[in-house]
């Protein structure tokens, strides 16, 4: 059994640096995918736009992006705002 010593723990600066590297890597990996899929999501319209379900479709779009990004509900009006 390995005994943990104080010398084996990362200091807060190392943890912050590693987290920032992970975030940078994740963004660089996910952005090309988002750039392709977001326009498709944005162009998708209800079968009958005049049936009053447009707002429902907007909520579906946000829900899909929320699940795709694995985060809370995005505070956006249209999906392309995520790419800014």
Secondary structure, 3 states (H helix, E strand, C coil): CCCCCHHHCCCHHHHHHHHHHHHHHHHHHHHHHHHHHHHHHHHCCCCCHHHCCHHHHHHHHHHHHHHHHCCCCCCCCCHHHHHC
